Structure formats: structure tokens, C-alpha cells
Amino acid sequence: MNEEQKRDYLERYKRAKEEGEPFFPDVIFKDALVGLLVLVLLVGLSYFVGAPLEEQADPADTTYTPRPEWYFLFLFQLLKYFPGELEVIGVFVIPTIVLAVLFVLPFLDRTRFRHPLDHPWVTGVTTVLVIGIALLTYLSVREAPPPAEASGGDPIAALYVANCAPCHGSAVQVPPGTNLHEVIAQGGHREGMPAWSADLTSDEIDALAGFIASPGGSRLFTEYCAACHEGPELVAGDPIELRLALDLAADYPRHRGLDVPNWNEMLTQQQRTDLLNFLVAPDGQRLFAINCSSCHGSSVAFQGGEQELRQTIEEGGRHLSMPAWRGRLETAQLELLANYVVDPLENPGGEALFRDNCSTCHGVLVPRADTVDDARSIILFGGSHEIMPVWGSVLTDQQLDALVSYTLDAARGTTTQVGQLLFSENCAICHGEFGEGGVNPTRAGDVIAPISTAEYLRTRDDTTLRAIIARGQPNFGMSPFSSAFGGPLDEDEVDAIVAFIRSWEANPPVDLPPEINVAAVALSGDDIFDDLCAQCHGLDGAGTIGPSLIDASFQSSNTDQQIFQAINLGHGASAMIGWGEILTAEQIDQLVGHIRRLARLSTPQPAGGPPSFAADILPIFQRQCAACHGALGGWDGSTYESVMNTGNNAPVILPGDPDNSLLAQKLLNTQEIGGMMPVSGPLSDADIQLILDWITAGAEDN
């Protein structure tokens, strides 16, 4: 452009500027034309290309990985760098600062020039933001969803299956006094067993020696599972899948066509629990179950420090002192007891004597003596006599550390041990034994997601877990559990549950949600009461954590409408939530009718007749005690024989003598051993009186 053309252009521009361009219709027409073209383009794309909509969300689909839209990816990527309590920085602080900077930029840079280089602050900040958004989006696209962390199960069981089971089968009979480490390392030439020291490390041989001699879950695994499974697929697999295989037996897909027994009939509930827990237990807990539980039970009463305990375990030897029984027992009793110790099967008459005088320290394990003279001498004069293996020559340093840590925790009755018991009592009914989730019993068609996956535990800190347990989630049908919000647990108990849930993080038992049959949700009033209300009010409505609903005063002082409103709106002074947002009015009506029927069915015992064990006492034990007793060891309240003969301080019932019966003392909170039972709160006065009357009448199996 020469000077003349330039002057002509500026002159025409000046005249056009002086005359101006009318907003209507000229500018409006141009805007409308461009808007119409954009609209036509969008309609054409929608018709010919279509929006990439996905299928309807299915909470039971375990293969789907949710991802945000591409224009939100940078925000979600940003949140990855601010986990836990720092999340507020990525969610609120940084976006607020960015918006504030964009807002004040026009006020900070008022240059009249239009070239980007003439606006260094605006151009620089905008460039940094665009580059940051692009980089975060790229990183989010590049990074795959967090990989599922497979539960490794018990590697030692896998080691046994891979190396020992092909020849030895499901179990190995080891003669007393055998040095298993030496046998495994050097082999047996006459038996054709190779020397494994060239293929296995010393640590692996140590672990195998403990596994072969182990009780409980490991024995059950080798006895019932290893014979058919040639590889480590069971112990390295998903415990949820294993439980499904036990439940379905021959109907399990991989078992079809095979001669598989009914595991529900072959294994007791205790054995099933042992087997499942063995596969997912932390290393210290597994080592305790394998090496220590046969003598010590579930824990050791230890008051010393960590170093002292480690030395005791490592060195073993004679470590317990027994008092001299000379003068305490008659000569005939001493002789009978000595013979019983040497050969219990041939001298059954000494069992009661052993139980009354020795089981406090020895439990159910009868110590061994080579001759009657040796046994008689030990009983007469006492002294240090209990011999513990020298575990320092069997376990590695890492295994000793894990075992010492778990043993101390179990002795103090804290953290995961208490948390596991509380979780099974209060949480497992909805969340499952392993936190695997399942059908939500409080909302039709809803599925509770797993709380034991690596992703869930990695994205929830302890404060969040504690708040969920303490305050509940009423919108999802979860009541508050902290006593501060009307629940049954104190702060220490809530902390114990949090510690137990957090213990899953090292070895998550669940990778993905299990397949759920959503149609299994109960909708009738009777089923809703059994699934939801019975947790607090008992299956018969007699009350446990919550009050009795069949009490005459409750029934007479509340109309059907008042009971309806209590269910619908909840009770502000207790942990009961308002179920009106979860249940329909028809379902609440059915619940009211069910509560009235329970009251009519709860007829008192005829005057003068003793309570019946089968009709009156056993249902109380099953309703109030079976969750722990019968599943976790110790006293078992599932049958008459177990009620009368089991327990660490058996017998707990003395027929005709309720004052000196330990069970009655624990129900009345007058005991000197342990604490009151149940731990969730006392039984109703009517239930306690029934049990006391039954004991007074002779505690018969009537």
C-alpha cells in the first residue's frame, strides 16, 4: 500500500466512522446470521453424528470405570496432588485464586495497544493457565485408572501347594520332635524327597515349616482345598469369590460337573470363618494363628514391653511358673491327675479335675509328660515347666517383628482385634464381612459399594471414616453409631472400627464390587423389620440397643398413628432416623402391623412351669449371643451341650445355683472375670429373669 492508497483508506474510514453503522438491523442481522449458521451446524452434527451417550448406569457392573468429561479432566487431575485434608486447596483455594486473577487483570493492565506483546502480564498469566490446563488434561488422559490391587492371599499356602501338595497331598503327618526346617532343606533320600535348599530360601523354608504344622485356617486350606487346586489360584485369589464357592458348592460355575461336597454341611461356621480370615489376615495375625493359638487361644495375657516379649518368643524355653499342688489336692486326686496328663484317653476321670484346677492357665491343651512319675513330680512341686518352642530359630526377623506387634495389640485388647469384633456386630450386616458391600437393605434397588477396596481406602482419611460412622448417613439408611449422636458406641469403639477398616489398606480383600442380585431386596413389612429394625429392637421386638416394642406400656400408650409417625420422622433423642424418605407409606403401615403382631405373640410363660431351654432360653442365646459366641471361640451358645460345657472358665452355669454361675453374674454385671455381657448393653429384665429361673430350676435340656 503506497501513501496515496493509505490516505484514501484513512479518509474513507474517517467518513464511515462519523456516519456510523446502525445496530438495528445491520449488526443484529449479522449476529442472527452467524447464530443461525451455528445452530444449523449443531443440528446437523446431532442428526448425522449424534452425541456419544453411554448406556444407563448399572451399579452392579464391575467392569465399568467412570471418567469425567474431557473438559473436566484437568480439574480431577489437579485433585490428585491434594489428597485427604489438602483437598480443599485443589477444590476451592486454587480455583478461587485463578478466578480472582482473571477478574482483576483488566484493572491491572490498562494499555491501549492491542498487540499481545504490549500486554505482558495478561499474556503471560493467560499463557501459563492455558499451558497448565493442557498439561493437566494430557496427564489425565495418559494415566490409566488406578489399577486394581489384587489380594495376594497367603503366599506360604501357595508355596505349599506349588511344591509340597503334588506328593504329600492335602496334609503332612509330622512325627513329634521332627526338625521340619532340616527335613525340608536336606530332603529325605530314602523317601525320595529332594533337598529344597537349592530352590527355596531359608525364609521360605521357615515359613513352610510353620505352615505344615499350623492349625486353624491353614490346616483347613490344605485339608479341603489344596488336593484339587494345583496352583496358588485359591490363596492368591479373591476371598469373596472363595466364600461364594463355599456357599454354592457344586452349583459354583467352576465346580459344575465335579464331585464337590456340600461345604456348608462339612464345615462349621467357625471353620468357614477360620478359612476365610486366614486368606486375608495381616501377617502378624496369621503367624499368631499358626504358631501360637493352639496354646494361647486368641491372645496372650502379657504386661511387659516389646523387647521382653520378643525375647520370650525368640528364646522360648521354660517360661511359666506353676504353684506346688502338694497339700491342695488329695493323694488320690494327684495320682488321677498325673495319669490323666500322661494319657487322657485312658483316664477320662481326670478331665473334670484338670478342668477345675488347671484349665485357667492351660486352657484346653493338656500338657504332656513322658511318665507318670514325671507328671506327679511336676504337679507336686510346681516350678517353671511350660516349654515353648524356640521361635527364633524358626521365624525370620520380619516375621518376629510382625508377631510381636500383633501379640502386644491382642494382649491390650485394642485396635484391630476390638475393631473386628465391633465391625462384625454393627457393620457386617450391611457392608459384608470383608466390607465388600451388597444389596442395601434400607433402599429398594440400591447397592452398597465396597469400603475395602484400595481406591476407597486411599481416598478417605480417618477423619472422614470416623465422621461417617459417628454421624451415619441417614439418606442411605445408615443410623449414627456414636453415642454423641444417639448411637450405641463410644469414641474409643468408633476409633477401633476405623483402625480395623484401615488395616485392610495393606492388603485390600476386595478389588471390585461383587455381582449383586438387586432383585433380592426385601419389600414386605415383615422382611424390612427383620433386616432393619431387628438390629436395634431384636427379631422378637423385645429390644436390644433400642427399646422393647412389645412391652405392654409401649403398646398401650401409642396408637397406630403415633407408631407410624415415629417410624416416618424418626426419634431426635436417639439414633433412630426418619424412614419416611426411604420407605413408602404402605411399607410403614406394614411395619406397624408387624409390631402389633409381635406384641400379640409374646405371651408370658404359664405360672408354675419352669422355662424351657429349647423354647425360651436358646432363642435368647441365638438372638443376643450367637454373633460372637460360637463364631469367635470361647463359650458357645448354639446348643445345650456347648452352653453347659464350653468357655475358658467352664462351666459357666451351675445348675440350681444362679448366684455362683458365671453366666448369670455377667448378665447381672456382678462378675469378677471379664466384663458384662452382652457388650452392647444389658438384656431386658424379662430375658434375664427367664435365664435365672431356668438355672434355678436345674438348667435342664427341656
C-alpha positions in Angstrom: 0.0 0.0 0.0 1.5 3.4 -1.1 1.0 6.7 0.6 -1.9 7.7 -1.7 -3.8 4.4 -1.1 -3.2 4.8 2.6 -4.6 8.4 2.7 -7.6 7.2 0.7 -8.3 4.3 3.1 -8.0 6.6 6.2 -10.3 9.1 4.6 -13.0 6.5 3.9 -12.5 5.0 7.4 -13.0 8.5 8.9 -16.2 9.2 7.0 -17.6 5.7 7.8 -16.8 6.3 11.5 -18.5 9.7 11.5 -21.6 8.2 9.8 -21.6 5.1 12.0 -23.4 1.7 11.4 -26.9 1.2 12.8 -27.2 -1.5 15.4 -30.5 -2.5 14.0 -30.9 -4.0 11.6 -27.3 -4.2 10.3 -25.5 -5.5 13.4 -28.4 -7.6 14.5 -28.7 -9.2 11.1 -25.1 -10.2 11.1 -25.3 -11.7 14.6 -28.5 -13.5 13.7 -27.0 -14.9 10.5 -23.9 -16.2 12.4 -26.1 -17.7 15.1 -28.3 -19.4 12.5 -25.3 -20.9 10.8 -24.0 -22.2 14.2 -27.5 -23.6 15.0 -27.7 -25.4 11.6 -24.2 -26.8 12.2 -25.2 -28.2 15.7 -28.4 -29.7 14.4 -26.6 -31.3 11.5 -23.9 -32.8 13.9 -26.6 -34.0 16.3 -28.5 -35.7 13.4 -25.7 -37.2 11.4 -23.1 -37.8 14.1 -25.0 -37.9 17.3 -24.0 -37.4 20.9 -21.7 -40.1 22.4 -24.1 -41.1 25.1 -23.3 -44.2 27.2 -25.6 -46.9 28.5 -27.7 -46.3 31.5 -25.7 -46.5 34.7 -25.6 -50.0 36.2 -24.2 -50.1 39.8 -23.8 -53.9 39.5 -21.4 -53.6 36.5 -18.0 -54.3 37.9 -16.2 -53.7 34.6 -17.0 -50.0 34.1 -14.6 -47.3 35.1 -16.3 -43.9 35.5 -14.4 -41.0 34.0 -15.3 -37.3 33.8 -15.8 -35.4 30.5 -12.7 -34.3 28.8 -13.2 -30.6 29.6 -13.2 -31.5 33.4 -10.2 -33.8 33.3 -7.7 -31.1 34.3 -9.7 -30.4 37.5 -9.8 -34.1 38.5 -6.1 -34.4 37.7 -5.4 -31.4 39.9 -7.2 -33.0 42.8 -4.8 -36.0 42.7 -2.0 -33.7 44.0 -4.0 -32.6 47.1 -5.2 -35.8 48.9 -7.0 -36.1 52.2 -7.3 -32.9 54.2 -5.5 -30.9 51.4 -8.4 -31.5 49.1 -9.9 -28.1 49.9 -6.8 -26.4 48.3 -7.5 -28.1 44.9 -11.3 -27.7 45.1 -11.6 -24.2 46.5 -8.4 -22.3 47.1 -6.7 -22.6 43.7 -9.8 -22.1 41.5 -10.8 -19.0 43.6 -7.3 -17.5 43.1 -7.4 -18.1 39.3 -10.9 -16.5 39.0 -9.7 -13.6 41.1 -6.7 -13.0 38.9 -8.8 -13.1 35.8 -11.2 -10.6 37.3 -8.5 -8.1 38.2 -6.4 -8.4 35.0 -8.3 -5.7 33.1 -7.8 -3.3 36.1 -4.0 -4.1 36.3 -3.3 -3.7 32.6 -5.0 -0.6 31.0 -2.7 -0.3 27.9 -4.5 1.0 24.8 -2.4 -1.1 22.4 -3.8 -4.3 21.1 -0.8 -6.4 20.3 -0.3 -9.3 22.8 3.3 -8.4 23.3 2.1 -5.0 24.6 0.3 -6.8 27.4 3.0 -8.9 29.1 1.0 -9.5 32.4 -2.2 -10.5 30.7 -0.5 -12.6 28.0 1.9 -14.3 30.5 -0.8 -15.3 33.0 -3.2 -16.5 30.3 -0.5 -18.5 28.6 0.5 -20.1 31.9 -3.1 -21.0 32.6 -3.7 -22.5 29.2 -0.5 -24.5 29.3 -1.3 -25.7 32.8 -4.8 -26.8 31.7 -3.5 -28.5 28.6 -0.7 -30.3 30.6 -3.1 -31.5 33.3 -5.6 -32.7 30.6 -2.7 -34.6 28.9 -1.6 -36.2 32.1 -5.1 -37.3 33.0 -5.6 -38.8 29.6 -2.3 -40.5 29.7 -2.7 -42.0 33.2 -5.0 -45.1 33.2 -7.5 -45.5 36.0 -5.8 -46.8 39.3 -5.1 -50.5 38.7 -6.9 -52.9 40.9 -4.6 -54.2 43.7 -5.1 -57.9 43.8 -5.3 -59.5 47.2 -2.2 -61.7 47.4 -3.8 -64.2 49.9 -1.3 -66.3 51.9 1.9 -66.7 49.8 3.1 -69.6 52.1 -0.1 -71.6 51.4 0.7 -71.0 47.7 4.2 -72.2 48.3 3.0 -75.4 49.9 0.5 -76.0 47.1 3.2 -75.5 44.4 6.0 -77.5 46.0 4.6 -80.0 48.5 1.0 -80.9 47.7 1.8 -82.9 44.5 3.5 -85.6 46.6 2.1 -85.1 50.1 -1.5 -84.2 49.2 -3.6 -82.0 51.4 -1.7 -82.5 54.7 1.6 -83.9 56.1 1.7 -86.0 59.2 4.8 -84.8 61.1 6.1 -87.1 64.0 6.7 -85.2 67.3 10.2 -83.8 67.6 10.8 -83.6 63.9 13.0 -80.7 62.7 10.9 -79.6 59.8 13.4 -77.0 58.6 16.2 -79.6 58.4 13.9 -82.1 56.6 12.7 -79.6 54.0 16.2 -78.2 53.4 18.1 -81.5 53.2 15.4 -83.8 51.9 14.9 -87.5 52.6 16.9 -89.8 50.4 15.1 -93.0 51.4 11.7 -91.4 50.8 12.8 -89.8 47.5 12.2 -86.2 48.8 14.6 -83.7 47.2 16.6 -81.2 49.1 14.7 -77.9 48.8 17.6 -75.7 50.0 18.6 -75.2 46.4 15.2 -74.0 45.3 13.8 -72.2 48.3 15.3 -69.5 50.5 15.8 -70.0 54.2 12.9 -67.7 54.9 10.6 -69.7 52.6 11.7 -73.0 54.3 11.0 -71.4 57.7 7.6 -70.3 56.6 6.8 -73.7 55.1 7.7 -75.4 58.3 5.3 -73.2 60.2 2.5 -73.7 57.6 2.8 -77.6 57.7 2.5 -77.6 61.5 -0.2 -74.9 61.6 -3.7 -75.3 63.0 -6.9 -73.4 62.0 -7.3 -71.8 58.6 -4.1 -73.1 57.1 -4.9 -76.7 58.1 -8.4 -76.3 56.6 -6.9 -75.0 53.4 -4.5 -77.9 52.9 -7.2 -80.4 54.0 -10.1 -79.3 51.9 -8.7 -77.1 49.1 -5.1 -78.0 48.1 -5.9 -81.5 47.0 -7.9 -80.2 43.9 -6.1 -76.9 43.3 -2.7 -77.4 41.8 -1.7 -73.8 41.8 -1.9 -70.8 44.1 -5.2 -69.6 42.5 -7.2 -70.1 45.7 -4.9 -68.4 48.2 -3.9 -65.7 45.8 -7.4 -65.0 44.7 -10.4 -63.1 45.9 -11.8 -64.2 49.3 -15.3 -63.0 48.2 -15.1 -65.4 45.3 -13.9 -68.2 47.7 -16.8 -67.6 50.0 -19.2 -67.8 47.0 -17.5 -71.1 46.1 -18.1 -72.4 49.6 -21.8 -71.3 49.6 -22.7 -72.6 46.2 -20.5 -75.8 46.4 -21.4 -77.9 43.3 -23.5 -75.1 41.8 -20.4 -72.8 41.6 -19.6 -72.4 37.9 -16.1 -73.8 38.2 -17.4 -76.8 40.2 -20.1 -77.9 37.8 -19.7 -81.4 36.7 -17.3 -82.2 39.6 -17.9 -84.3 42.7 -17.8 -81.4 45.1 -19.3 -81.9 48.6 -21.6 -79.5 50.3 -19.2 -77.4 52.3 -22.0 -75.9 54.4 -22.6 -79.3 55.9 -18.9 -80.4 56.1 -17.6 -77.1 57.7 -18.9 -75.4 60.7 -19.4 -71.7 60.7 -16.2 -71.4 62.9 -14.2 -73.3 60.3 -15.5 -71.2 57.4 -14.5 -68.1 59.3 -11.1 -69.5 60.1 -10.5 -70.4 56.5 -11.7 -67.0 55.1 -9.8 -64.9 57.7 -6.7 -67.0 57.2 -6.6 -65.9 53.5 -6.9 -62.2 54.2 -5.4 -61.8 57.7 -2.4 -59.5 58.2 0.9 -61.3 58.5 1.2 -61.0 62.3 -2.3 -62.2 62.9 -1.7 -65.2 60.5 1.6 -66.1 62.3 -0.2 -65.9 65.7 -3.0 -68.2 64.5 -0.5 -70.7 63.0 2.1 -70.8 65.8 0.6 -69.6 69.0 -3.2 -70.0 69.1 -3.1 -73.8 69.8 -1.7 -73.0 73.3 -2.7 -69.3 73.9 -6.1 -69.1 72.2 -6.9 -65.7 70.7 -4.5 -63.6 72.8 -1.7 -63.7 75.5 -2.1 -62.0 78.9 1.2 -60.1 78.7 2.0 -57.0 80.7 5.7 -56.4 79.7 7.3 -54.4 76.9 8.0 -55.1 73.3 11.6 -56.2 73.8 10.8 -58.5 76.7 8.0 -60.2 74.6 10.3 -60.5 71.6 13.0 -62.2 73.8 10.4 -64.6 75.2 9.2 -65.6 71.7 12.7 -65.8 70.3 14.3 -67.8 73.0 11.3 -69.9 74.1 12.0 -72.4 76.8 10.6 -72.8 80.3 8.8 -69.5 80.9 5.7 -70.2 83.1 5.7 -71.0 86.8 3.2 -73.3 88.3 2.4 -73.4 92.0 3.1 -76.6 94.0 -0.2 -78.6 94.4 1.1 -80.8 97.3 -1.3 -80.2 100.2 -4.0 -78.7 97.9 -5.2 -82.0 96.4 -5.7 -85.3 98.0 -3.3 -88.2 97.1 -5.9 -90.0 95.0 -6.6 -86.8 93.1 -2.9 -86.1 92.5 -2.5 -89.7 91.2 -5.5 -89.4 88.9 -4.4 -86.1 87.5 -0.8 -87.4 86.8 -2.3 -90.4 84.9 -4.6 -88.1 83.0 -1.8 -85.9 81.9 0.2 -88.8 80.6 -2.7 -90.5 78.8 -6.0 -88.5 78.8 -7.9 -91.1 76.7 -7.2 -93.9 79.1 -8.0 -91.9 82.2 -11.2 -89.8 81.4 -12.0 -89.5 85.1 -9.2 -86.9 85.4 -10.9 -84.5 82.9 -13.1 -82.7 85.5 -10.1 -82.5 87.9 -8.0 -80.9 85.2 -10.7 -78.5 84.1 -11.3 -77.3 87.7 -7.7 -76.9 88.7 -5.5 -76.5 85.6 -7.6 -75.1 82.7 -7.2 -71.5 84.0 -3.6 -71.5 82.7 -3.5 -74.4 80.3 -6.9 -73.9 78.6 -8.0 -76.9 76.7 -4.4 -78.0 75.9 -3.3 -80.9 78.2 0.5 -80.7 78.8 2.5 -83.8 78.1 4.8 -85.8 80.4 6.8 -88.9 79.5 6.0 -90.9 82.6 3.5 -90.8 85.5 6.4 -90.2 87.9 7.5 -87.1 85.9 3.9 -85.8 85.8 3.4 -86.5 89.6 6.7 -84.6 90.4 5.7 -81.6 88.3 2.3 -81.4 89.9 3.6 -81.9 93.4 6.4 -79.4 93.4 5.4 -76.9 90.6 8.0 -74.6 89.2 8.9 -73.5 85.7 7.5 -76.2 83.4 5.7 -74.9 80.4 8.1 -75.4 77.4 7.6 -73.1 74.4 9.5 -73.7 71.1 12.5 -71.5 70.3 10.8 -69.5 67.6 14.0 -67.5 67.0 15.3 -70.5 65.0 12.1 -70.9 63.0 10.8 -67.4 62.2 12.6 -64.6 60.3 13.3 -61.2 61.9 10.5 -59.7 59.9 8.1 -62.4 61.0 9.2 -61.9 64.6 8.5 -58.2 64.3 5.0 -58.8 62.9 4.2 -61.4 65.5 5.4 -59.3 68.4 3.4 -56.3 67.2 0.2 -58.3 66.8 0.6 -60.1 70.1 1.0 -56.8 72.0 -2.0 -55.4 70.3 -4.1 -58.5 71.1 -2.9 -58.5 74.7 -4.0 -55.0 75.2 -7.3 -55.7 73.5 -7.0 -52.7 71.3 -7.1 -51.6 67.6 -7.9 -54.2 65.0 -9.0 -57.0 67.4 -11.6 -55.0 69.1 -12.5 -53.2 65.8 -13.0 -56.6 64.1 -15.5 -57.7 66.8 -17.4 -54.3 66.7 -17.5 -54.4 62.9 -19.0 -57.9 62.8 -21.6 -56.8 65.4 -22.6 -53.5 64.0 -21.5 -53.1 60.3 -21.2 -56.5 58.6 -25.0 -56.9 58.2 -24.9 -54.2 55.6 -21.3 -53.9 54.5 -20.4 -57.6 54.5 -17.7 -59.5 56.4 -14.9 -58.1 54.3 -16.5 -54.7 53.6 -17.5 -56.0 50.1 -20.9 -54.3 50.1 -24.0 -55.7 48.6 -27.7 -55.1 48.5 -28.8 -52.1 50.6 -31.5 -53.5 53.0 -32.8 -50.0 53.6 -33.4 -48.9 50.0 -35.0 -51.0 47.3 -32.9 -51.4 44.2 -29.8 -49.8 45.8 -26.4 -51.4 46.1 -23.9 -50.6 48.9 -20.4 -50.1 47.3 -17.4 -51.8 48.8 -15.5 -50.0 51.5 -12.4 -52.3 51.5 -11.0 -51.6 48.0 -7.6 -49.9 47.7 -9.2 -46.9 45.9 -11.8 -46.3 48.6 -9.3 -46.5 51.5 -6.8 -44.4 49.6 -9.3 -41.6 49.0 -10.8 -41.5 52.6 -8.8 -40.4 55.6 -9.5 -41.5 59.1 -11.4 -38.3 59.9 -13.8 -39.0 57.1 -14.4 -42.6 58.1 -14.9 -41.6 61.7 -17.4 -39.0 60.8 -19.4 -41.4 58.6 -19.5 -44.0 61.4 -20.3 -41.5 64.2 -22.9 -39.4 62.3 -24.3 -42.1 60.0 -25.7 -41.4 56.5 -29.5 -41.1 57.0 -30.1 -40.5 53.3 -28.8 -44.0 52.7 -30.5 -45.6 55.7 -27.4 -45.7 58.0 -28.1 -44.6 61.5 -25.5 -42.7 63.7 -23.3 -45.1 65.8 -21.6 -42.6 68.1 -23.2 -42.1 71.5 -22.7 -38.3 70.9 -25.3 -38.6 68.2 -27.6 -41.1 69.9 -25.8 -44.3 68.8 -24.6 -47.3 70.9 -20.7 -46.8 70.6 -18.4 -44.5 72.5 -15.5 -42.7 70.8 -12.9 -45.4 71.6 -15.1 -48.0 69.9 -15.6 -45.9 66.8 -11.9 -45.4 66.7 -11.4 -49.2 66.9 -13.7 -49.7 63.9 -11.8 -47.1 62.0 -8.5 -48.9 62.8 -9.9 -52.2 61.7 -11.1 -50.7 58.4 -7.8 -49.0 57.9 -5.9 -52.4 58.4 -7.4 -53.5 55.1 -5.4 -51.0 53.2 -2.1 -53.0 53.4 -3.9 -56.0 51.7 -7.3 -55.0 50.4 -9.6 -58.0 50.5 -11.8 -56.6 47.7 -10.8 -55.4 44.2 -14.2 -54.7 42.6 -17.8 -54.8 43.7 -19.2 -58.4 43.8 -22.0 -59.3 41.4 -25.3 -58.4 43.2 -28.8 -59.6 42.5 -30.6 -56.4 43.2 -34.0 -58.1 43.0 -33.2 -59.8 46.3 -34.1 -56.6 48.3 -37.0 -57.3 50.7 -40.0 -55.1 50.4 -42.6 -56.5 52.8 -43.1 -55.1 56.3 -42.0 -58.4 58.0 -38.8 -58.6 56.0 -38.0 -54.9 56.5 -38.4 -55.4 60.3 -36.1 -58.4 60.2 -33.5 -56.7 58.1 -33.5 -53.2 59.6 -35.5 -52.8 62.8 -34.3 -56.1 64.5 -30.7 -54.7 64.6 -31.8 -52.4 67.4 -35.1 -53.9 68.6 -34.4 -57.6 68.3 -36.1 -60.1 66.0 -39.0 -60.6 68.5 -39.2 -56.8 69.2 -38.1 -57.3 72.8 -35.3 -54.7 72.4 -31.5 -54.7 72.5 -29.9 -51.4 71.7 -33.3 -49.9 71.2 -36.3 -50.2 73.5 -38.8 -53.0 73.6 -41.7 -52.7 71.1 -43.8 -55.5 72.6 -43.8 -54.1 76.2 -47.3 -53.6 77.4 -46.7 -49.9 78.3 -45.4 -49.1 74.8 -48.3 -50.9 73.1 -50.9 -49.2 75.3 -49.5 -45.7 75.2 -49.0 -45.5 71.4 -51.7 -45.5 68.7 -51.0 -46.9 65.3 -50.7 -43.3 64.0 -48.2 -42.5 66.6 -46.1 -45.5 65.8 -46.4 -44.6 62.1 -45.1 -41.1 62.8 -42.2 -42.4 64.9 -41.0 -44.6 62.1 -41.7 -41.9 59.5 -40.0 -39.0 61.3 -37.5 -40.8 63.5 -36.7 -40.0 67.1 -34.4 -37.0 67.7 -33.3 -38.1 71.1 -32.0 -41.5 69.8 -30.1 -43.0 66.9 -33.3 -43.8 65.1 -33.5 -42.0 61.7 -36.6 -40.9 59.9 -37.5 -43.7 57.5 -40.1 -41.7 55.6 -37.6 -40.7 52.9 -36.6 -44.4 52.4 -39.8 -46.5 52.9 -43.2 -45.9 51.3 -46.2 -45.2 53.4 -47.5 -48.7 52.6 -44.3 -50.3 53.9 -44.5 -48.3 57.2 -48.2 -49.4 57.6 -47.0 -53.0 57.2 -44.3 -52.4 59.8 -46.9 -51.0 62.3 -49.0 -54.2 61.7 -45.9 -56.4 62.3 -45.1 -54.7 65.6 -48.7 -55.2 66.8 -48.5 -58.9 65.8 -45.2 -59.3 67.7 -46.9 -58.0 70.8 -49.8 -60.5 70.5 -47.4 -63.4 70.0 -45.3 -62.5 73.1 -47.4 -64.3 75.6 -45.9 -64.9 79.1 -45.0 -68.3 80.4 -47.7 -70.1 82.4 -47.3 -69.7 86.1 -45.6 -72.5 87.9 -43.9 -74.1 84.9 -40.1 -73.9 84.6 -38.7 -72.1 81.5 -37.9 -74.3 78.5 -34.4 -74.4 77.2 -35.5 -75.0 73.6 -38.4 -72.6 73.6 -37.3 -69.8 75.9 -33.5 -69.9 76.6 -31.9 -71.0 73.3 -33.7 -68.3 71.3 -32.3 -65.6 73.6 -28.7 -67.0 73.2 -29.2 -67.2 69.4 -30.5 -63.7 69.2 -28.2 -61.9 71.6 -25.0 -64.0 71.8 -24.5 -66.1 68.6 -22.9 -63.2 66.7 -19.7 -63.6 68.9 -20.1 -66.7 70.9 -20.0 -69.7 68.6 -18.2 -67.7 65.9 -15.2 -66.2 67.7 -14.3 -69.0 70.1 -14.6 -69.3 73.8 -18.1 -70.0 75.2 -20.6 -71.3 72.6 -24.3 -70.6 73.0 -25.5 -72.6 70.0 -26.5 -75.9 71.7 -27.3 -77.2 75.1 -24.1 -79.2 75.3 -22.0 -76.2 74.3 -23.8 -73.9 76.7 -23.1 -76.2 79.6 -19.5 -77.3 78.8 -17.6 -74.7 76.8 -15.8 -71.5 77.7 -12.4 -70.5 79.0 -13.8 -70.7 82.5 -16.2 -73.6 82.0 -18.6 -74.5 83.4 -20.3 -71.1 83.3 -23.6 -72.5 84.5 -24.0 -74.3 87.9 -27.5 -76.0 87.8 -29.6 -74.7 90.7 -27.0 -72.1 91.7 -27.5 -68.8 89.7 -25.5 -66.8 92.3 -22.3 -68.6 91.5 -22.9 -69.2 87.8 -20.6 -67.0 85.8 -23.2 -66.6 83.0 -25.7 -65.2 85.5 -23.1 -62.9 87.0 -22.2 -61.5 83.7 -25.8 -60.8 82.8 -26.3 -59.0 86.2 -22.8 -57.3 85.9 -21.7 -58.8 89.3 -18.8 -60.9 87.8 -15.1 -60.8 88.8 -13.9 -62.2 85.5 -14.1 -60.1 82.4 -16.9 -57.6 81.7 -20.7 -57.5 81.5 -22.5 -59.4 78.7 -23.7 -58.6 76.1 -21.2 -55.8 75.4 -23.8 -53.8 73.5 -25.9 -53.4 76.7 -27.8 -55.5 79.2 -30.6 -57.8 78.2 -34.2 -56.9 79.1 -35.3 -57.7 82.6 -37.7 -60.4 81.3 -34.9 -62.2 79.4 -32.5 -62.1 82.4 -35.3 -63.4 84.7 -36.0 -66.3 82.3 -32.4 -67.4 82.3 -32.1 -67.1 86.1 -35.3 -69.1 86.6 -34.0 -71.8 84.2 -30.7 -72.1 86.1 -32.6 -72.1 89.4 -34.8 -74.9 88.2 -31.8 -77.1 87.4 -30.7 -75.8 83.9 -32.3 -78.9 82.2 -32.3 -79.6 78.5 -36.1 -79.4 78.4 
